[in-house]
């Protein structure tokens, strides 16, 4: 990907929420609460899993990866949205814009693939519990996680290297952050190859993983239906439905943006759809996947009790 001097010096104006000045304070408050919740929730998950040996299992290994992804993903966009909220001229240079697009695509693609891996892990755990530890052993888990990261890196690199864009004057991006579809709309060079690559990549990172997730949960549901205990079935369905809800929000929002003809896309609509997968999902993931889990709650209580006991011992020399 070659960037000539004219393109490298090009700057983009991010509209963000400036079209709705009366909503600036509300938007700032909501994004701030969402970002702080994302940092706190995902940071707590990583901390608990690292320090509690009982959580060193395949499921929590993948959850650590997901929490790390969500921390990074939220940080690529939300702080900038907060800073630009009250800025009169939120400009970004083309290299800065391209860097943000690259990081966001890498993390979003990795999350798409990792969610499919996590669905497979749960399917094996519920449908084949006796062989679970043998199938999902340490090397397999590391390989699955590394493959998710590696494949996302390769696909993102291919997309970014194909961006040989030239701009003729229009520099207003109707978005909170630099986003690849919004950038393509400003280019005066031919972008048909880029749009084809986005569509092709979307098939492998959105449609196929989402289809696999749905099939995995169908398999899980069939297994759950064979549980004799009504309470056990209800608990399993409650857990699975919450997981599936968050997964559907993430995949549904991204598919609605990237898997439809760009001639039918609305900039304002895409801008607010991106909030679902860029801000809402990273905040909800720790709540749905971990913080409602009795093992995680038990680990939290154990660490808090240990810290409290250590505090009183040091304070009062008990």
HELIX and SHEET records of a PDB file:
HELIX    1   1 UNK A    5  UNK A    8  1                                   4    
HELIX    2   2 UNK A   18  UNK A   23  5                                   6    
HELIX    3   3 UNK A   24  UNK A   51  1                                  28    
HELIX    4   4 UNK A   53  UNK A   55  5                                   3    
HELIX    5   5 UNK A   58  UNK A   84  1                                  27    
HELIX    6   6 UNK A   94  UNK A  127  1                                  34    
HELIX    7   7 UNK A  129  UNK A  131  5                                   3    
HELIX    8   8 UNK A  132  UNK A  135  1                                   4    
HELIX    9   9 UNK A  138  UNK A  161  1                                  24    
HELIX   10  10 UNK A  180  UNK A  186  1                                   7    
HELIX   11  11 UNK A  192  UNK A  202  1                                  11    
HELIX   12  12 UNK A  203  UNK A  207  3                                   5    
HELIX   13  13 UNK A  208  UNK A  224  1                                  17    
HELIX   14  14 UNK A  230  UNK A  258  1                                  29    
HELIX   15  15 UNK A  262  UNK A  264  5                                   3    
HELIX   16  16 UNK A  267  UNK A  275  1                                   9    
HELIX   17  17 UNK A  276  UNK A  280  3                                   5    
HELIX   18  18 UNK A  281  UNK A  289  1                                   9    
HELIX   19  19 UNK A  294  UNK A  316  1                                  23    
SHEET    1   A 3 UNK A  91  UNK A  93  0                                        
SHEET    2   A 3 UNK A  11  UNK A  14 -1                                        
SHEET    3   A 3 UNK A 172  UNK A 173  1                                        
END                                                                             
